[in-house]
Amino acid sequence: MGLRKSVNMSLFAMSLSDLIGLTFQIWHNFCQNPYLENTDIPVDFMTVQILTAGCPNIAMTRITCWITMYITAERCLSVLVPFKVQRILTFRRTLIILMLIYSINLSFFLPIYAADYLSWKYFPSLNMTKISIYRWDNIATINVLLDMSHLTLSVIAFVFVVAFTSILVVIMKKSSKWRATVTFSKHQNEAQPRRENKTIGMVVLVATVLIVCYTPGVTCSLIRTVSPEFNLFAQQVNLYHVIWSFCFLFHSINSSLSVIVYYKKSSKYRNTFQELFPAFKS
């Protein structure tokens, strides 16, 4: 479909973050395999996955959420100011915004990579040396800053996606009713609302998937901020593992459903997809 349109570039950037996030999720699932503890592999997978799988996956998930927020805002502007949106959100500006989204979200994880590192560690219970995670003395302060930044960035994107989508749905419904009253042609009167309802359905579906899939992660970030014991290296570590395992599952579902949503709801995407893969033509 090309990348010269700003919306196509946004969707490509979102698909890239989804792909990277799912790739890290595969490694994360492998590290969480309990049978690995019974092997002689000199790696403490449960701690190694924090830096090599968990944090990168969360970063990509948050980037996806922010790009979704931008796409929703762009659609909202296209309804509010349809004749000015192309001048406001040009391809160059969209590219800069997407680069900023990636840069800002990734930069907030730099402190944890500066405070944690991987090195050899002796485990007396196993009488074995494994590669594990080491933490500097200032990790408590860094964790507080990381939790606050993660909560803030996640909540901001989550709230604005819901707000922009709600505004878009209300405006399009009002526009559909207005066209129904001023259109004299019965043919046009039926075709236009049908197209608008299809667009509204896609927007509502995307927003619903986002709300369902990101609510557990945002809730966990909030709980971790107010309850220090709900942490990977604290008293409620088992509960932390269980709840976050579902969060990662929902994040993976959200990253995997985009292609299905756009294939079902976008005729242009579906036609291009079928041109590339003729086997999917009905």
C-alpha positions, 0 to 999 in steps of 0.5 A: 500500500506504500508508506507515503501516506501518514496513516500507512507510516503510522500503521507500519511503525505500529506493526514493527513494534508489535513484531519486535514485542512478539519476538521478545515474548517468544524468548520470554516464554522460553525463559519462564519454562519451569523445566529449565531449572532442572537442566545443567544450562549455566543460565538463571533464566528467571532473572536473565529474562528481565533484561533480555525479554521482559523490559524490551517487551514492555517497551514495545507494548507501550510504543504500540499504545502510543502509536495507537493514540496517535492514529486515533488522534489523527482520525479524530482530526480528520473528522473535526477538520477534514480539509486541514488535517493533511496540512497539519499532519504531514508525512514528515511530521508524522515520521518525526512524531513516530521517531519521538514516540520510539525514542521517548519510550525507550529512553525511560528504560535506560536507567534500569539497564544502567543499574542492572547487568548480567554476570556470573553468580554462584548458587549454593543450593545448586552448587553451580555458577550461572549467569544471573542479574546483578543490581547496583545499590541505587536500584531502589531509587531507579525502580521508583522512577521507572514505576512512575514513568511506566505508570504515567506513560501507560495511563496517558496513552490509555486515557487519550485513546479512549477519549479520542475514540469516544469523540470520534464515535460521537461526531460520526454518529451526529454526522450520519444523522445529519446526512440522513436528514439532508440527503434526498437520494434514497440510494445515497441515504443508505450507502453513506451511513453504511460506510460510516457505520463500518468505520465506526465499528472498526474504531470501536473494535480497535478501542475495545481490544486496546482497553481489554488488553491494556487494562491489566498492565496499567492496573499492575503498574498502579498496584506496583506504585502504591504497594512496594511488596508487589515486585519481582524482588519483594515479598509478593513475587509469586503473585507478581509473576502470575498476574504479569503472565496474564498481562503479557498474554493480553499484550500478545493478543493485542499485537496479534489481532491488528492484522485480523481487524484490518483485514476484516474491516478495511477493503483496501488492506484486504485487496492489497493483502490478496494481491500479495497472497492470492491463496486468500482470495475467496 
